[in-house]
Amino acid sequence: MANKQKKKRNKVYRGADAALDRPVVTKITAANRSKLGQWWFDHKRIAKPILIISAIVIALVWLIAELIRIAAGA
């Protein structure tokens, strides 16, 4: 004989010790930005790594150029 499975409870418990549902709060802020400030706010995720990598490349090129200049002068 196959035993009959009990139906699972899907009703929300609302007793005295039930967890309280907290309301979801969505905070929206408005800011008056300049055109450049708004562009930076919109493109920050893409622009920051590009600026960092380009600064590192420029520094390395400058260091290599200085090393070549020093080696050629000696």
Helices and strands as residue ranges (DSSP letters): H 35-73
